[in-house]
Amino acid sequence: MKKAVFLVCLLLAFISSLSSTNVTCTYRTSTFWAAESMYNCYVANTLDIYQPEDAVITAATGIHSYGESSDSEVVFYTYNKNVHFFPLGLEKIYKNLNGIILYTEPIDFIQQSDLKAYTRLIFIQLADTKIEILEDGLFDYNPQLKYLALNENKIFHIGLTVFENLNNLISLNLDKNVCIKKKSEKSKSSTLELIKLVKSQCMSNEFFGIDEKFLKLEKQVENLNHKNFGIFEKELLRLESRFVRSKFANFTLLQEKLEKLKEAKVENILLFLFSLSFEIGFFLDVNCYYDESNYWSLNMTYRCFVMNVSTPDNTFVTNITGTHMANKSNDDEIIFHCWGANLKFFPKGLERIYSNLIGIQITDCGLKVINQADLNKYVKLKYLSLTSNNIEYIGNDIFKFNTKLEVIDLENNKIQQIDTQVFQHLNYLRSLDLSGNPFNKMTADNNSTEVQEVIKKV
């Protein structure tokens, strides 16, 4: 009997270790950038946070400095520890966590929900990462922030409301980014001046500055004196229209390639561009079978049905072919239905092809990640179904721009938790399916009261 109990305990401990990340701290006091000396946990072990579930920090070991403890004001500091997702759960270890530093980490995005629990933060530094966009409301739950360093990243767009809540901010470092390369002095007035500059250079409904970037690249290629530059110029404009709306994560790569082209004086620029486009992987032509079909809670609806498409990184749909049904066109209300594809990223650009896109269904496509940036162009959506994928996380503001949603089907994914705020502004929502996810089994159908009950349970 004792042996059995021991084995059960051992098994439980093993299972628990599969979904947790422990850190080993070297505790010390350091001066960071514009901030005063701060007590910090410098993470000594490699974290290897590859998945969202790995991001939850459950324990921190290490010997505290004399007179300090986990109850002290602490900065959490990682340097080159293989952190792909923002660390969560630190507020349970350090009740007075006042700073977070991620330096030279491969993390490529950060969202409001990552920071929501860290309400005592006065210092954040995310430097030399792959972050490209700062979303609206990012720091809404961090009003005490005084020092914010976002230098040496790839930021090309900053949401209009990112800094609105930060009345205590006295130091801001945005040096060596794409849209801006400035930092403020340690003063509120200097910081406010920098924020004004950010508004003119980095805050826009469209991704700012792309025209200027391409103009610069055109001039680089003009210096080649290429006899077919006129053809290249037209091709460049065509590429520009696609890149502007495709999150343009690979601008740096394109720039580097063109620099090499300039050095090598390659004669066939067009051949280079086409090979580059396939290397970057932003082109995607899709062939549709058009028909009408019944959808969950919707009557007969016109759809584009796509099967077995293997998509590259940064998927941007540039063209859709297929024969429409009689009296139908791209201007009709339509649902885009993709089944059995190999999707690394949520498809973008559909709103440019279908002016009345009311639904998107992605079934059994291996989709792992979806966020607000994927959906913000689809403002007419009434129906969204992402069943039988591998989605693990739903951000609080994911449906911010999809206020007309009536049906949401997220069954059979790997979602572990959803904040009730996700659905609160969706006044037309009448059907919701969250069954088949690890956190619970819930379904509401065609009844506003039932939907509200599911939202409450979530």
C-alpha positions in Angstrom: 0.0 0.0 0.0 2.8 2.4 0.9 4.6 1.6 -2.3 1.4 2.4 -4.3 1.0 5.7 -2.5 4.6 6.5 -3.2 4.2 5.7 -6.9 1.0 7.9 -7.2 2.8 10.8 -5.6 5.8 10.3 -7.9 3.4 10.2 -10.9 1.6 13.4 -9.8 4.9 15.2 -9.3 6.0 14.1 -12.8 2.7 15.3 -14.4 2.9 18.6 -12.6 6.5 19.1 -13.9 5.3 18.7 -17.5 3.4 22.0 -17.5 5.5 24.2 -15.3 8.7 26.2 -15.6 11.0 26.7 -12.6 13.8 29.4 -12.5 17.0 29.5 -10.6 17.8 33.0 -9.5 21.0 34.8 -8.8 19.8 37.6 -6.5 21.6 40.9 -6.6 21.2 44.7 -6.7 21.9 46.4 -10.1 21.3 49.8 -11.8 19.2 49.5 -14.9 19.3 52.1 -17.6 17.5 55.3 -16.3 16.1 53.6 -13.2 17.6 53.6 -9.7 19.4 50.6 -8.1 16.9 47.7 -8.0 17.0 44.3 -6.3 16.6 41.6 -9.0 16.4 37.9 -9.8 18.8 37.3 -12.6 17.7 34.0 -14.2 20.7 31.7 -14.2 19.1 28.7 -16.0 18.0 28.4 -19.6 14.2 28.6 -19.6 13.3 27.3 -23.1 9.9 28.8 -23.2 8.7 27.5 -26.6 4.9 27.2 -25.9 2.4 29.4 -24.0 2.0 26.7 -21.4 5.7 26.8 -20.7 5.5 30.5 -19.9 3.9 30.0 -16.5 6.6 30.3 -13.9 5.7 28.2 -10.9 8.8 28.4 -8.6 12.0 30.5 -8.2 14.9 29.2 -6.2 18.1 30.9 -5.1 19.7 32.5 -2.1 18.4 36.0 -1.3 20.8 38.9 -0.4 20.9 39.8 3.3 17.7 41.4 4.5 15.8 40.6 1.3 13.2 38.0 0.5 10.5 37.1 -2.1 8.4 39.8 -0.4 10.9 42.5 -1.3 10.5 44.7 -4.4 12.0 42.5 -7.1 12.9 42.8 -10.8 12.7 39.6 -12.9 15.6 39.6 -15.4 16.4 37.2 -18.2 19.2 37.5 -20.7 19.4 35.1 -23.7 17.4 32.4 -22.0 15.4 31.2 -25.0 12.1 33.0 -24.0 9.6 32.9 -26.9 6.6 33.8 -24.8 6.2 36.4 -22.1 6.7 34.9 -18.6 3.4 34.6 -16.6 2.7 33.8 -12.9 5.5 35.9 -11.4 3.0 37.8 -9.3 2.4 34.7 -7.3 6.1 34.3 -6.5 6.9 38.0 -6.0 4.0 39.9 -4.5 6.0 43.2 -5.0 7.3 42.5 -8.5 8.2 46.0 -9.7 10.2 45.3 -12.9 10.6 42.8 -15.8 13.6 42.7 -18.2 13.8 40.4 -21.2 17.0 41.0 -23.0 18.2 39.4 -26.2 15.3 37.0 -26.2 13.5 35.5 -29.3 10.0 36.7 -28.2 8.2 38.3 -31.1 5.0 39.7 -29.5 3.5 40.9 -26.3 -0.1 41.6 -25.4 -2.1 43.3 -22.7 -3.1 39.9 -21.1 0.7 39.2 -20.6 1.0 42.2 -18.4 -2.5 42.3 -16.7 -1.4 40.7 -13.5 1.7 42.8 -13.0 0.0 46.0 -11.7 2.9 47.1 -9.5 5.5 47.4 -12.3 7.5 50.6 -12.4 10.1 49.3 -14.8 9.9 47.2 -18.1 12.7 46.6 -20.5 12.3 44.5 -23.6 15.4 45.0 -25.6 17.0 43.2 -28.6 13.9 41.0 -29.2 11.8 40.4 -32.3 8.8 42.5 -31.2 7.3 44.4 -34.2 4.0 45.8 -32.9 2.8 47.4 -29.7 -1.0 46.9 -29.6 -3.6 49.4 -28.3 -4.1 49.3 -24.5 -0.9 47.3 -24.0 -0.1 48.9 -20.6 -3.7 49.6 -19.4 -3.1 47.6 -16.3 0.4 49.0 -15.5 -0.3 52.7 -14.6 2.6 52.9 -12.2 5.2 52.5 -15.0 8.0 55.1 -14.7 10.7 53.5 -16.9 10.0 51.9 -20.2 12.8 50.6 -22.4 11.8 49.0 -25.8 15.1 49.6 -27.6 16.8 47.5 -30.3 13.7 45.7 -31.4 11.9 45.6 -34.8 8.9 47.8 -33.9 7.3 49.4 -36.9 3.8 50.1 -35.5 2.6 51.4 -32.2 -1.1 51.5 -31.3 -2.8 54.8 -30.8 -3.6 54.2 -27.1 -0.4 52.5 -25.9 0.9 55.4 -23.7 -2.5 56.9 -22.7 -2.6 55.3 -19.2 1.0 56.0 -18.3 0.8 59.3 -16.4 3.9 58.4 -14.2 6.2 57.7 -17.1 9.4 59.7 -16.9 11.8 57.7 -19.1 11.1 56.1 -22.5 13.7 54.4 -24.7 12.6 53.5 -28.3 16.1 53.7 -29.8 17.1 51.4 -32.7 13.6 50.4 -33.9 12.2 50.5 -37.4 9.7 53.4 -37.0 11.7 55.4 -34.5 15.3 55.6 -33.1 15.0 57.9 -30.1 15.1 57.9 -26.4 14.0 60.5 -23.9 15.9 62.1 -21.1 14.9 61.2 -17.6 12.1 63.7 -17.3 8.4 63.8 -17.9 8.6 66.7 -20.4 11.2 64.9 -22.5 9.2 61.7 -22.4 6.0 63.6 -23.5 8.0 65.1 -26.4 9.1 61.6 -27.5 5.5 60.3 -27.3 4.5 63.2 -29.6 7.1 62.1 -32.1 5.9 58.5 -31.8 2.4 59.6 -32.7 3.7 61.1 -35.9 6.0 58.3 -37.0 4.6 55.1 -35.6 0.9 55.5 -34.9 -1.4 54.9 -37.8 -4.4 52.9 -38.9 -2.2 51.5 -41.7 1.4 50.4 -41.2 3.2 53.7 -41.4 6.3 54.5 -43.5 6.2 51.6 -45.9 6.2 54.1 -48.9 9.3 55.7 -47.5 11.0 52.4 -47.1 10.3 51.3 -50.6 11.3 54.7 -52.0 14.7 54.2 -50.3 15.0 50.7 -51.7 14.1 52.0 -55.2 16.9 54.5 -55.0 19.2 51.7 -54.0 18.3 49.7 -57.0 18.4 52.8 -59.3 22.0 53.0 -58.5 22.5 49.7 -60.4 21.6 51.5 -63.6 19.7 48.4 -64.6 18.2 48.6 -68.1 14.9 47.1 -67.0 14.4 49.3 -64.0 11.0 50.5 -65.3 9.7 46.9 -65.1 11.3 46.5 -61.7 9.6 49.6 -60.5 6.2 48.3 -61.5 6.9 45.0 -59.8 8.1 46.9 -56.7 4.8 48.8 -56.5 2.9 45.5 -56.8 4.9 44.1 -54.0 4.3 47.2 -51.9 0.6 46.8 -52.0 0.9 43.3 -50.7 3.5 44.0 -48.1 1.6 47.0 -46.6 -1.2 44.8 -45.4 0.6 41.6 -44.7 2.2 42.6 -41.3 5.5 42.9 -43.2 7.6 40.9 -40.7 10.3 40.4 -43.3 11.2 44.0 -44.3 14.6 43.7 -42.7 15.3 40.5 -44.7 14.2 42.3 -48.0 16.5 45.2 -47.2 19.4 42.9 -46.6 18.8 41.1 -49.8 18.7 44.3 -51.8 21.9 45.5 -50.2 23.5 42.3 -51.4 22.0 42.8 -54.8 23.5 46.3 -54.9 26.9 44.9 -54.1 26.7 42.0 -56.5 25.2 44.1 -59.3 23.0 41.1 -60.3 21.6 41.7 -63.8 18.2 39.9 -63.5 16.5 41.9 -60.8 13.1 40.4 -61.5 14.4 36.9 -61.2 15.8 37.9 -57.8 12.5 39.4 -56.7 10.5 36.3 -57.6 13.0 34.0 -55.9 12.9 36.3 -52.8 9.1 36.2 -52.7 9.1 32.5 -52.5 11.9 32.5 -49.9 10.0 34.9 -47.7 6.7 33.1 -48.4 4.1 35.9 -48.5 2.4 35.0 -51.7 -0.6 32.6 -51.6 -2.9 31.9 -54.5 -6.0 29.9 -53.6 -8.4 28.0 -55.7 -12.0 27.9 -54.5 -14.9 25.6 -55.0 -18.0 27.9 -54.7 -21.2 26.5 -53.4 -24.0 27.1 -50.9 -24.0 25.3 -47.6 -25.7 25.3 -44.2 -23.5 26.5 -41.3 -24.0 26.0 -37.6 -26.8 28.5 -36.6 -26.8 30.0 -40.1 -29.0 29.2 -43.1 -27.8 28.5 -46.6 -24.8 30.7 -47.1 -22.5 31.2 -50.1 -19.0 30.0 -49.5 -15.5 29.6 -51.0 -14.4 26.1 -50.0 -10.7 25.4 -50.0 -9.0 22.0 -49.3 -5.4 20.8 -48.8 -3.6 24.1 -49.1 -0.1 24.1 -47.6 0.8 27.7 -46.6 4.1 29.4 -45.9 5.0 31.7 -43.1 3.2 35.1 -42.9 0.4 33.9 -45.0 -1.2 36.6 -47.2 -3.8 35.7 -49.7 -3.1 37.6 -52.9 -5.4 35.9 -55.4 -8.4 33.6 -55.3 -9.5 31.7 -58.4 -12.6 29.5 -59.1 -15.9 29.7 -60.9 -18.7 31.5 -59.1 -22.3 30.2 -59.1 -24.8 32.0 -61.3 -25.5 35.6 -60.3 -22.7 35.5 -57.7 -19.5 37.4 -57.4 -16.8 38.5 -54.9 -19.1 41.3 -53.8 -21.7 38.9 -52.4 -21.8 38.0 -48.7 -19.5 35.0 -48.4 -17.8 32.6 -46.0 -14.2 31.5 -46.5 -14.0 27.8 -45.5 -10.6 26.1 -45.3 -10.4 22.4 -44.4 -7.5 20.1 -43.9 -4.8 22.6 -44.8 -1.4 23.0 -43.2 -1.8 26.5 -41.8 1.1 28.1 -39.8 -0.6 31.4 -39.6 -4.2 32.8 -39.9 -4.9 33.9 -43.6 -4.7 37.7 -44.2 -5.8 39.8 -47.1 -9.2 38.2 -47.7 -11.0 41.5 -47.1 -9.3 42.9 -50.2 -10.8 40.1 -52.3 -14.2 39.7 -50.7 -15.8 43.1 -49.9 -18.6 41.4 -47.9 -16.8 38.6 -46.1 -19.1 37.6 -43.2 -17.6 34.3 -42.2 -14.3 32.4 -41.8 -14.1 28.7 -41.0 -10.8 27.0 -40.6 -11.2 23.3 -39.7 -8.5 20.8 -38.9 -5.7 22.9 -40.2 -3.2 22.7 -37.4 -3.6 26.4 -36.6 -1.8 27.2 -33.3 -2.0 31.0 -32.9 -4.6 33.7 -33.5 -4.6 37.2 -32.3 -6.2 40.6 -32.8 -3.9 41.5 -35.7 -5.2 38.5 -37.6 -8.8 39.6 -37.3 -8.8 43.4 -37.2 -9.4 43.8 -40.9 -12.4 41.5 -40.9 -14.9 44.0 -39.4 -18.0 42.5 -41.1 -17.5 39.0 -39.7 -20.7 37.4 -38.3 -19.4 33.8 -38.2 -16.1 32.5 -37.0 -15.3 28.8 -36.7 -11.8 27.5 -35.8 -12.7 23.9 -34.8 -10.3 21.0 -34.4 -7.1 23.0 -34.4 -4.3 23.4 -31.9 -5.1 26.9 -30.6 -3.9 27.2 -27.0 -4.6 30.9 -26.1 -7.2 33.5 -26.8 -6.2 37.1 -26.0 -8.6 39.5 -24.2 -8.9 41.9 -27.1 -8.9 39.4 -29.9 -12.4 40.3 -31.1 -12.0 44.1 -30.5 -12.8 45.0 -34.2 -15.3 42.2 -34.8 -18.3 43.6 -33.0 -20.8 42.0 -35.5 -20.0 38.5 -34.6 -23.0 36.3 -34.0 -21.5 32.8 -34.0 -18.1 31.7 -32.5 -17.1 28.1 -32.6 -13.8 27.2 -30.9 -14.5 23.6 -30.1 -11.8 20.9 -30.0 -8.8 23.1 -29.5 -6.3 23.2 -26.6 -7.5 26.4 -24.9 -7.0 26.3 -21.2 -8.5 29.6 -20.1 -10.5 32.5 -21.5 -11.1 35.8 -19.7 -14.8 36.9 -19.7 -13.8 40.2 -21.2 -13.2 38.5 -24.6 -17.0 38.4 -25.3 -18.4 41.3 -23.3 -18.7 43.8 -26.2 -20.2 41.3 -28.6 -23.8 42.4 -28.4 -24.9 40.3 -31.3 -23.4 37.0 -30.1 -26.0 34.3 -30.1 -24.1 31.1 -30.5 -20.9 30.0 -28.7 -19.2 26.7 -28.6 -16.1 26.1 -26.4 -16.5 22.4 -25.9 -13.6 20.0 -26.3 -11.1 22.3 -24.7 -9.1 21.4 -21.6 -10.7 24.0 -19.3 -14.3 22.9 -19.6 -17.1 21.7 -21.9 -19.5 24.5 -22.8 -21.9 25.2 -25.6 -24.6 27.9 -26.1 -26.8 27.9 -29.1 -29.3 30.4 -30.4 -30.2 31.8 -27.1 -28.8 35.0 -25.7 -29.4 33.8 -22.1 -27.5 30.6 -22.7 -24.6 32.5 -24.3 -24.4 34.8 -21.2 -24.4 31.8 -18.9 -21.5 30.3 -20.9 -19.6 33.6 -20.7 -20.2 33.7 -16.9 -18.8 30.2 -16.6 -15.7 31.0 -18.6 
